[in-house]
Amino acid sequence: MIKPRKLPADTNQRAHQVAKLLIGELTEEPEPQRSAVSAYLAEIGRKGGLKGGKARAANMSARKRKEIALKAARSRWKARRS
């Protein structure tokens, strides 16, 4: 799949890049490879993000969850009134 490419803001550079695309000089750039550390940290972050809200809600009382929900709802509706 070809990803859309962001063209330069400068008119001359944009024209140059479009011309290269049309004649086939500009080819698809390979995606950069993630390092092992970066991939590992991304995986850990994803795990925490998936279970974070559920774990937090499980440790809260129903009263506390209701207070938080009311505060969020008031905040949303306050923004719409303004």
Sequence and secondary structure as in RCSB ss.txt:
>XXXX:A:sequence
MIKPRKLPADTNQRAHQVAKLLIGELTEEPEPQRSAVSAYLAEIGRKGGLKGGKARAANMSARKRKEIALKAARS
RWKARRS
>XXXX:A:secstr
        SSHHHHHHHHHHHHHT S         HHHHHHHHHHHHHHHHHHHHHHHHS HHHHHHHHHHHHHH
HHHHHH 
